[in-house]
C-alpha cells in the first residue's frame, strides 16, 4: 500500500472454475494457471500461480454440513472450485510492487481487461480482484460538529441504546461481535478493558478506522471518552491480511470457523467491481465474498455489511453476467445473502441520505454517517492510546450502529428468552418500528433501528403493555371500532365487597356490558376499572385516573373533569383481567341530569407510562389513535327512562378544536325502523359554518335550524371551519314507533364528527327495551 493509502502492485484474483472444468482438472491448480497463461494480457515477466482460496479443513466441512441442516434453503457452493491467483516473476520470486501509473480507487486497466477475458471462458464461472484497499472510507470533507454520542439517544435522533441498557442483556451481555477489516489499536485506553482479541490475520493497516469502529461498539464505562453501544458484548477481530495474502473471502471463512449461531459478523470493508473496476461497492458484489457470507447466514450468524460510499444506485448495477444482483424487484436476478446492508445518513433530524452512501432496495437500514463520537488512534502505527474523534463518518460509522443494535437484540433475547434469533429475524426486528429517513422514495436507505420500539413492541415484548378495552373484542391492538363502549369502566350505586371476585376472571362478567348501574344526580357512586397487561413483564404501581366530560362528538381534554385515582400494586402479565380498587364519586361531585362520558387512563411509570396529555388538536388525534391504556364509555345521568312513541330530545355538543380554527364535517348514520322520524336542531351559527341550508324550527326563536335526517342511512349534515374552542349545543329529536320498545330489535342512531375524512368521535343512541346512550 502506498503512503496515501492507495493500492499498489498487480492485482490478485479470485477465480471460480465451472463444475465441468473442476471435474477435468481434479483439484490441480496448474490447470487454472494454464488457462490464464493462454489468455495472457498481464505484465511481461510475470506468470500466474493458483492455489486454493479457502483453507480447507475439517472445521469448514463441518460448518457446511451444519449450515445445510440449519437452513433448508441453503445450497452450498463448491468452495473447492475457488482459487486465488497471484502473478509472480518467471523466476518464481515475487517482483517488487510497482505503483500504479494512475493510483485511484479503481482497478488498473490491465487487471480489469484480464477479468473480462477470463469471464468469457466457459471454464470460468466467476472472477474478481483480491486487491488491497481501505475499508469503507471516512469522509473528510464534512464540517466539524460538536462531539457527542447522539446516536445513542432515543428516536428519531438515534437508535436508543440508552433505553436498551435498562434491560438485562441490553448492554450486549451474552452477545458476540467479530469485526473484519485491516487494523486496530486494541490497547486504546477506552478499549483495553474490553478484552478484544485478534483471532486471525495480521493487524496491519488503517488502525484509526478499526479503532473508531470498535469504539462505537465497545468503549467501556471507565470515566474516559465515551461509552460503546454494547459495552458488555464480547469482541473479536479478524484481519483481511491473511497468511495467504490479502483476502476478504478467506477472512470471512476464518471468522465463520470461529463463530456460532446468534453471533454477529461486521464487515467493515468495500470491494472493487469486476465490470468497471470501480471501488466503493458492498462486500457481496464479489462472488467469493457472497458465497462466504451466505454460508455464515445459513449457520445463523448475523452478518452486517456496510453499504459503502460510492454514491451508487445499487438497483441499477449489473454484474459480468448482466444480472441485477442487488435489485430486489428483479426476482430472476436478485440474490439473497441474508446479510443486513447499511446506508449512511445525516446526524440531524430528519435524517437524509449522505451524498456518498450507496442506496437502493438492497439497503435494509441506515444510521449516522457523520459526526460520530468515538475512540481513534494514529493511522500510521496505531499506538496512540488517548485519541478521540467527533467526526467519524461514512457507512463505516453507520454499520457499527446497526451491529450494536443487533448485539443488543441478541443480548436481550438471551437474557429474557434463553435463546437468540436467526439472521432474518434480526434483520426484520431492526427494520420494524424503525425511523424513516427524510424522503424514503429518494433516499432509499431503509430505516434507522429503534431499540425502544423493538423492546416494547410485539417482537420482543419485554415491557408491560397495559390496555383497557374499548369494546368487548378489543385485544389492545389498533382498531377502527367505536371506542366509546368500554366494558371495563364500571359505575355502581353501592360499593362491591370484593371487586376482583365480582368483576375479574371466573366471575362470568368478563364480557358483560350491563355491569354499570344508572348514574343518579345527588347520589354517591363508586367506579371500578378493569385492566389487562399483554406485555412480557408485570406492571408495578399502576395508577388509574377516571374523568368525566359532558357528552360531545369529540372529547377534547379541556372539557374533562377528574373524578379520582386508584392504585394497583401490580398488574400481572398474561392478560389477566385485573380490577382496580374503587374510586369514590361523592354525591356533591356528581353533575346534574344529562349525557356524559367516562375517560380512564392507566399509568405505570415502570414500563408503560401514560401518554402525555395532548396540548394541540394534532397531538390529541394521535393520542386517541395510538394509546391502548386510554378508554372511554358514554353513559346517561337519568331521572327516569323515556316513554315510547313520542318525540324524544337528546342533547349533543359539537366542539371546535381547542388550539385553532379547523375544518370539520358532521355526519349521521342511522339504523332505525322506516316509520321513525329524526331531525337535528342546531344553532344558526353552526349551520352557517357547516354550509347548512337554513330551515328555522317552527315555533323557535329564530336562532335554531332544523335539519331532517335519514333514519336508516347516512346523512352528510355539512362541512366547514369551526371557531377555536367553540361549543355548539345541539338537539337530536327522535321518534321511534311503539313496537320498538317491546320487540327484540336493536336500533341505533349516531352523530359523527370528522376531520380530513377521518372520524374523530361520535355520539351513539341505541333504541330497544330502553333508550340509552352507549
N, C-alpha and C positions, 0 to 999 in steps of 0.2 A: 504494500500500500504506500502511495506517495505521501509526502508530508502534509498535503492539503486534504488527505482522505480519499482521493480518487484512486480507483483500482489500477493496477499496472500488470504488464505481462500478458502472454497469450491466454485466451480463455480455456478453462477446463470444461468438459462436457459431461452431462448425464445422458446416457443413451439406453433406451429400452428396445430390445430387438423383438421381432414378431414371433408368435408361437412356432411357426414353421421353421424359421431360422434358428430358434432356440433348440429345436429337436435336432437339426442338422449339425450344429456346432458342438453339441454335447458339453456345454459349460466351458468351452475353450475360449478364453479372452482373445487369443490370437485371431480368431475368426472375425471378430468385430474390428480389430486393428487393421486387418487386411481390407475389410470393406472401406474403411476410412481412407487408407492409403490409395485405394483405387479411385476414390472421389477426388482427392487432392484439394488444393485451394487453401493450404495453410503455409506458413512461412518456410522458406528454404532452410535446410539443415535440421529440421525437426521431424520426428516420426511419432505416430500415435502409439500409446501404450494403454491397454484396457485392463481393468480389474473390477471385481465386484463392488458395486456401490454400497451395498448394505453388508455389514459384518454378520454373516450367517452363523448362528449358533443355536443351541437347544432352547435358549430363552426366547428368541424370536419365533421359532417354530411353535413353542408353547403358547405364546401370545396370539399368534394367528389362529391356532386351533380354538383358543378360548374366545376370540372375537366371533368366530363362526357360531359358537354355542350361545353367546350372549345376544347377538344381533341377527335375527333371521333374515334381514335384508342385506346383510354384508356378503359380498362376493370377493374373496381375497384375490388381489392381483398376484402375478408371478414375480415375487421380489427377486428371484434368481435371474430374471431376464434384464434387470437393471445393472448397468455398468458405469463406471467412472472412467473417463478417457482423459489422459494427460498427454501433452506434447513435449517430448524430451529431445535433446540433441542426439544425432545419429550415433554418437559415441556412448550413448546410454547415460550420460551425465546431464543433469538439468542445466539449461543455459541461464545466464544471469538475466533477471527480469528487465525488460526494456519498457520504459514508459510509453504509453500510447501517444501517438503524434498529436491527437486532439482529445485530451482527457476530458471526459464528461460523463454524466450518468446515463450512458448508453453503451451497447456492445460495440467493439471495434468492427469495422466493416468486414474484415476477413473472417471473424468468428460468426457474424450474422449470415454471411453467404454460405459458410460451411454448414451451419444449422439447416438452412433451407435445402441445400443439396442432399444432406443426409435424410431429411424428412421425406424427400421424394423417392427414396429407395423402398422397395416393397419389404425388405428385410428389417426396416427400422419402423417401430411403432410410435416412438416418441423421442424427442431430443430437445434439450435446453441447456443453457450455460450454468456452470458451477463457478460463478465469478464473485470474487470477494468484493464487498461493498459495505457501506454503513447500514445500520438498522434504520427504521423509519426516521427521517431527518427532523431535527428541531428547526423550527422556522425562526431565523434570527432577525427578521425584518419588523416584527410587531413592536409597537411601542410598549415600554415597560408599564406594568401595572403594580398596584400595591401588593405586597407579599401577604398572602392569606391562603387558607385552605377552604375556600368557599365550596369546593366540590364535595366536601363532607357534609354540607348543610342540607336542609330539607328542600324538597322540590318546591318550586320549579328551578331553584338555583343549582342544587346538586343532587347527589344520589341518596342523601340522608343516612350516611354511615353512622352518624352520631346517634340516631334513633335505634339503629340495629345494635349498638353497643349495650343498650339497656336490656338485652335478652341473652340468655345463655347461648353461647356459640356465635353470637352476632359480631364478636370481635375477631372471628376467624378460628377460634379454638376448635380443633378437630379437623381443620381443613389443611390441604397441602397444595402449594403452588410451585411449579417449575417454570423458570424464565429462560427462554432460549434467545441469546444474542451473542455479543462478542467479548464484552469485558465489563468488570465491575470493581468497585472498591468495597470489599466485604468487611474492611476494618474501620469504616467510617464511624464516627462517634455515635451516630444515631442508628447504626445498623449492627454494630459488633455484637451487642447483647441479643440480637435476634437469632444468632447461630446459623446463618445461611451458609450452605456448603456447596462447593463445586463438585458436581457428580462426574462430568465427562468433558473432555476437551481442555484447551488451554485458555487462560484468562489473558487476552492479548491486545484488544483494541477498543476504542470508544468507551473508555472507563467512565467518563462523565455521564454518558447516556444510560448505561446499565445501572449506575448508582442512583440516578434520578428515578428510574423505573422501580427499583427496589425500595427507595424512599417512600414513594406513593403508597406502596403496599405494606411495608414492614417497619417504618420508623417507630422506635419503641417509646413508651411513655416514661421518659427519663429526665424531664425538665430541660431537654436540649432540643432545639429545632422544632419539628412538628410531630404529629402522630400519624402513623400509617392507617390506611383504610381497614386493614385486618391485622393489627399488631400481634395478635396471638396465634396467627397461622404459621405453619412451618414452611420455610422457603428453601429452595434449592435452585441451582443454576447449571446450565449446560451451554458450552460454547460451540459456535459454528466451526471453530478451528479444531477439527477432529484429527486423530492420528493419521488418517489417510489424506489429509488436506482439508481445505475449507469446503464444507459440505452441509448445507441445510437439511437435506433429507436424511443423511446419516445422523445428524444431531437429533432430529425428531425421533428416529427409531431408537437411539440410545436413551432418550427420555422415556419412551414407551416401555422399554425393558425395565425401567426403574420406577414405574408408576402403577397404580391400581385404580379400580373403579371409584368414581367420585372425586378424584384429584383433578387439578386444573393445570393445563399447559398453556402458557402465554408465549405467543410467537411475536417477539419484538423485532421484526425483520421485514424486508421487502425484496422483491425479485426483479430480474430482467425479463422482458417479454421476448419470446422467441420469434415473433412475427416482425416487429420493427426494431427490436433490440433496445427499446427504451427501458429506463429504470422506474422505480416507484410503483410497482404492482404488488398486489397481495401475494402471500406465500404460495397459495394453492394454484396460482397461474402456471406454476411449474408442475408437470405431471408427476414427477417423483415425489415432490412435496405433497401433492394431493393424495397419492397412494398411502404415504406415511400418515397423513392427517386422518384419512378415512379409517385406517387401522386403529388409530387412537380413539376415535369416537365410537367405533364398534366395540371397543373394550370398556366403554363407559367413562373415558377420560374426557372432560370438558375442555375443548380447545378454543382459546380466544386469540384471534389473529387481527393485527392491525389492518385496516382497510387501505392504508398507505396514502402517500402525499403527492400523487401525480396530477390531481385535479381531473382525473379521467372519469368519463361516464362508463361504468363497468358493463351496463346493459348493451352498449354498442360494440364491445370488444368481441372479436372472433379469433380463435387460435389458428394454428397452422392448418388444421383440417376444416376451417371455416365454421366452427361451432361457436355459438353464443353461450359459452360455458358459465357465465355469471348472470345470465338473464333468466329469472325465474318464470317469466311469461312464455318462454320458448321451451316447452316441455321436452321436445325431442333433443335439444342441445344441452340444456342445463344439467349440471352435475352437482349433486349434494354431498358435501364432505361431512356435514354435521357440525362444522365449526361455527363459532359466533364471530361475525365480522363487524369491525368497529370503525365508525367515522368520527371526524373531529368537528367540534362546533365552538362558537364563541363562548366566553365565560359569562357574558352579560345575558340577562333575560329580556325578551325571549331569545333563545339560542338559535343562531343561524349557522349554516354550514360554513366552515372556514374555507377560504378560497382554494387552499391546496388539497383539501380532503377529496379522495375518490368517493363516488356516490353511485347509487343505483339500487335495484331491487334486491341485490345480494347483500347489501349492508343492513344488518339487523338492528343495531343500536349505535348511539353516539355518546360521547362525553366531552368534557372540556378539552379543546385542542389548543389552548393558550393559557398563560398566566397561572400555571400550576405550581404551587409552592412545595418544594421537596428538597431532599439532600442532593448534593452533587460532589464532584471531585475534579481534579485537573485531568484534562483529556490525554495528555502525553504519557503520564506514568501511573496515574490512579493512586497516588499516595497521600494526597491532602485529605485529612480526616475531618475537617471542620467546615467545609464549604456547603452553602445552601444557595438555592435559586428560587426566585418567584416567577421565572419566565420559561419554565419547561413547557414546550409546545409540540404541536403536530399530533398525528394519530398515535405517536409514541406516548404522549401524555394521556390520551383518551383511553387507550387499551388497558393500562393498569387500573383505571377507574372501574372498568367493566369486569376485569379479572377479580378485583377486590370485591365487587358486588356479588360475583359468582361464589367466591370463597365464603362470604358472609352467609349466603343461602345454604351452602353445604354445611357450614358450622352450625347454623340454626337447626337444620334438618337432623343432623347427628345428635344434637342435644335434646331436641323435642321428640323425635320420631325413632331414633336408633338406627336410621339408615340414611343414605344420601341419594341424590337424584341423578337421573341419566342426563347426558348432554342435551338432548332435545327438550327434556323437561326444564333444565336450567335456562335454555335459550328462551323458551316460552315464558318463564317467570320473569326474566329480565325485560321482556317486551311488554307483558301485561301490566297495565296501570302506569306505564312509563310516561315521561314528559315529552310531548311532541315538540318539534322544532318550530321556528317562526313560520315557515312556509313549507309544510311537508311535501306537496307536489313538486316544488322546485328544489328543496334541499335534498330529499331522497337519501337520508341517512338514518332512517328509523327513529326510535325514541330513546330518551335517556332513562336508564333504570331508576326506579324509585323504590328503595328498600322498605319504606314505610308502607306503601301500597301492597308490596309483596307479603310483608309480615302480617298486616291487618286483614288482607284480603283472603279469598277462599283458597288460594293456592298453598299458603302456609297456615293461615288462621291461628296464629299464636296468641292473639289478644282476645279479651272479651268483646262480644258483639251483641249488645242489648237491643231488644226490639219490643215494642208494644204494638199489638196487631191493629191495623187499620180496619180490617174486616175479618170474618171468620176464617177464610182460607189464606190469610196473609202468612208468609214464611219469613218475612224480614227482607226480602229481595225487592228491588224496584218494581213498581207496577203502575197500571193506569186505572185501577179500581177506585171507586168512590171512597175517599179516605175518611168520611165523616160518620162511620158506623162501627167504631171500635167496640168489640165485645169486652175489652179489658179495662174500661173506665166505668166503674160501677158506683151508683149512689144509692144509699139506703136511708130509711127514716129512723131505724134503730140500729145500734152497733151490733156487730157479729161477735160471738164469744170466741170463735176460733176461725179467723178468716181463711187460713191456709186449708183447713179441712173442708170448709164450706164452699170454697171457690177454686181450690187447687186441683192437682191431678187426682183422679179417682173420685171426685165429688159428683161427677155426672153433669157438671155445669160448664165444662170447658168450652163448649160451643153455644152456650145459651145466650141469646140476645135479650132475654126478658128478665135479666137479673136485677136491673135497676128499677127502683120504685119512683113514682112521680115526685117531683120537687114541689113542695107547697110553701108559698110565701109565709114568712113568720114562724117557721118551724125549724128545729135543729135537724141537720142531716150529716151523714158520715160517708166518706168516699174511700174506695179501695181501688188500687191499680194493679193489674196483673202484668208481669213482665217475664220475658224469656231471654236466654243467652245462647246464641247459636255459635259463639266463638269457641276457641280452643283453651280458654282459661277462665276460671271463676272471676266474677266482677266483685270486688270488695267495696264496702261502704258506698252503696248506690243510693243516691238521693232522687226522689221523685217529687216534682213540683206540679201542682194542678192549678190551672187558671180557669176562669170562665169569661166569656165575652158575649155580648148581645149578638144574636144570630144575624149573619150577613152573608152575602155571596163570596166575600173574601175576608179571611180572618187576619187582619193586619195587627201586629203587636201593640201599637198604641192603644188599641181597644181592649187589651187583656187586663184582667183583674186577678191578683193572686188569691187563691183560697187557702193553700197551705202546702207543707212539705212533709214527706215521710222518708225515713232512712231504713234501708235493708242492710244488715251486716254483710251479706254475701248473696249473690245470685249465681248458682252453680251452672257450669257448662252442661250441655246436653239437652237444651230446650225444655228444661223443667219449668212448668208454669208456676211462678213464684208470686205470692200475693203480698202487697205492701201492708204495713200497719195502717190503721185507719187514719184518715185526715178529717179532723172535725171541721164542720161548716156550721157555725152557730147561727141561730135564727136571726140575730141582728145583722148578720152579714149577707143573708140571702136576699136577693133583689125581689122586686115586685113581679107580679104575674107577667109572663111573656115568653119569648122564644130565645133560647140561649145555646151556648156550645161550651163543652169542657175541652181543655187542651192539657195533655200530660206530657211532661218532658223528663226523661231519665238521664242521670248524670253519674258516671263512675270515673272519678278523677284518675284512678289507677287502671287505665286501659281503654275506656270508651267514654271520654268526657262528652258532656252535652255540647252541641254546636253553639257557637256564639250567637246571641240574639241578633237578627238581621237589622241593619240600620238603614237599608235602602230597599226599594222595591225589587231590583235585580237580585240582591242578596236574599231577600225573603223568598223569592221564587225558587232559587237554588236550594235554600234551606228546607223548603217544603218537599221538594222532589228528592233530595239526596239523603235525608236522615230517617232512619228507621227507629230511632229512640224518641220519636215525637209522634203522637197520635191525638186525634180528637173525636168527639162524639156529640152530635146535636141532641138537645133534649128540650122539653117543654116545662115551664112552670105553669101549672094549670089550676083553675078553680074547680072545674068540672068538665067532663067530656062534652064535646059539642053535640047538638042534636042532629038528626038526619033530615035530608030532604030540603034543607034551606040553604041560603047563600051564606057561606062561612067566609070570614075575613081573616087573612093571615098576614101579619106584618113581615116585610122583608126589607133589609137595609142593603143598599148598594153603595160601596165606598169608592172614592178615588184613591190613587196611590198616596202614600204618606211622605213621599220625598219630592215628587214633581208631578206636574200635569201630564197624564199619559192617556193613550188611546185604548179604550176597552170596547168590547162588544157584549151585548146581553142577548141570551138565547133561552128559550123554554123548551122543554121536552115532556110530553105527556103520554100517559097510557091509561087514560080514564075511559069509562064507557061512552058510547056515542051520544047518549042523552045528556051528558054532563055539559055544564056551561062554565067557562073560565074567562076572566078578564084581569088585566094588570093595570092598577091605578098608580100612576107615577107623577111626580111633580112636573110642572111645565118646564122648569129649568133643566131637569134631566132629559125630558122629551126633546128639547131644543138641542142639547148636547149630543144626543144619540141620533138626531135626524128623524125623529118620530113625527108623523102627521098628527096635528093637534085635534083631538076629539074630546072636548070637555065633558066631564062627568055630569050627568043630569042631576040637577039639584045641588051641585057642588058650588064652591066659592070662586070658580074660575082659575084656580091655581093647580088643579089636578086634571090629568089627561087619562082617558080610559083606552087601553089597547086590547082588542079582542084576541084571544089566544086559541090555537087549535088544541082541543082536549086530548087527542090521541096521536099527535105528530109533533114535528119540530116547528117552532116559530122563531125567526130571527127578528127580535124586537128592534134592534138598531145598533149603531156603532158610532163612536165619536170620542173626543177628548174630554175627560172628566177632570175638574179642577183638583189641585193638590189638597189632600186631607179633607175632601168633601164627603158628605154622607147624605144620600137621598133616602128618605123614609117612604117606602112604597107599600102597597097592599095587594096581595093576591086574593082575588074573590073567586070562590069555587062553589058550585052547586053540583052535588052528586046524587043520583036517584036513590030513593029509599031502599030499594032492594040490595044495594051495595053493602049496607050495614048488616044484612042478615045472610049474605052469600059467603062463599068461601073464596071469593075473588080477592086479589091483592093489587090495588091500583096505585099508581104514583103520578106525581107532577113535580117537576124540578125547574128551578130558575138558575141558570149558569152565567158566570162572568168569565170572559175570555180575554186573553192578551196575546196578540200576534198569532191568532188562530188556535191557541192552546188554552184549555180550561185551567183556571187557577182556583176555582171554588164554585160551590153550588149550595142551594138550599133545596131539600127534597121533602115533600109531604107524601105520606102513604095513607091510603084510604081503605079501610076494611071494617072490622068489628068496631074499631075506634080510630078516630083521626089522630095521628101522632106525627111528630117531627122526627125524622131519622138523622 
